[in-house]
Amino acid sequence: MKRVGVIGIIVCGDKSISIEMQKLLNEFGDIIIGRMGLPRQEVSAISLVVEGTVERISALSGRLGKFPELNVKSALTSFEIE
């Protein structure tokens, strides 16, 4: 079963992480159904709308959280989609 959720990403410090982050987002492109970015000089924000299994969404969120330049939070809906 699939769920819909959001992943919020705050990018702090060195923006060179964006290339590695983009590679990861491309790897999980099958579950990303929407994306919005707010670039700022000091801190940037990215929001992802995702639809996938809990395991796949958690894998993306966990791998993003391993980057020290990123602060990541995720929230999933409680209902399931077939």
C-alpha positions as CSV (number, residue, x, y, z in Angstrom):
1,M,0.0,0.0,0.0
2,K,1.1,3.5,-0.7
3,R,0.8,6.7,1.3
4,V,1.1,10.4,0.4
5,G,3.4,12.6,2.5
6,V,5.7,15.6,2.5
7,I,9.4,15.8,3.1
8,G,10.8,19.2,4.1
9,I,14.5,19.9,3.5
10,I,16.4,22.9,4.8
11,V,19.8,23.4,3.2
12,C,22.3,25.2,5.4
13,G,25.8,26.3,4.7
14,D,27.7,25.1,1.6
15,K,25.4,24.8,-1.4
16,S,27.8,22.4,-3.2
17,I,25.7,19.6,-1.6
18,S,23.0,20.3,-4.2
19,I,24.7,18.1,-6.9
20,E,24.8,15.1,-4.6
21,M,21.3,15.8,-3.3
22,Q,19.9,16.0,-6.9
23,K,21.4,12.6,-7.8
24,L,19.6,11.1,-4.8
25,L,16.3,12.8,-5.7
26,N,16.7,11.5,-9.2
27,E,17.2,8.0,-7.8
28,F,13.8,8.3,-5.9
29,G,12.1,10.2,-8.7
30,D,9.4,7.4,-9.0
31,I,7.9,8.5,-5.6
32,I,8.3,12.3,-5.9
33,I,5.1,13.8,-7.3
34,G,5.8,17.4,-6.6
35,R,8.7,19.7,-5.6
36,M,9.1,23.3,-4.7
37,G,12.3,25.1,-3.8
38,L,12.9,28.5,-2.2
39,P,16.5,29.5,-2.8
40,R,17.9,32.0,-0.2
41,Q,21.4,33.2,0.3
42,E,21.9,31.8,3.8
43,V,19.4,29.0,4.0
44,S,17.3,27.4,1.3
45,A,14.1,25.3,1.6
46,I,12.8,22.5,-0.5
47,S,9.5,20.7,-0.1
48,L,8.7,17.4,-1.7
49,V,5.3,15.8,-2.1
50,V,5.8,12.0,-2.2
51,E,3.6,9.0,-2.9
52,G,5.0,5.5,-2.2
53,T,5.4,2.8,0.3
54,V,6.4,3.7,3.9
55,E,9.6,1.9,3.4
56,R,10.6,3.8,0.2
57,I,9.6,7.2,1.6
58,S,11.5,6.5,4.8
59,A,14.6,5.4,2.7
60,L,14.6,8.7,0.9
61,S,14.2,10.7,4.1
62,G,16.9,8.7,5.9
63,R,19.4,9.1,3.1
64,L,18.8,12.8,2.8
65,G,19.2,13.1,6.6
66,K,22.8,11.6,6.3
67,F,24.0,14.8,4.7
68,P,25.3,17.1,7.4
69,E,24.2,20.3,5.4
70,L,20.6,19.2,5.4
71,N,17.9,19.3,8.0
72,V,15.1,16.9,7.0
73,K,11.6,16.2,8.4
74,S,8.9,14.1,6.9
75,A,5.2,13.5,7.5
76,L,2.9,10.9,6.1
77,T,-0.9,10.7,5.8
78,S,-2.6,7.9,7.8
79,F,-4.7,6.6,5.0
80,E,-3.5,4.1,2.4
81,I,-3.8,4.3,-1.4
82,E,-4.0,1.2,-3.5
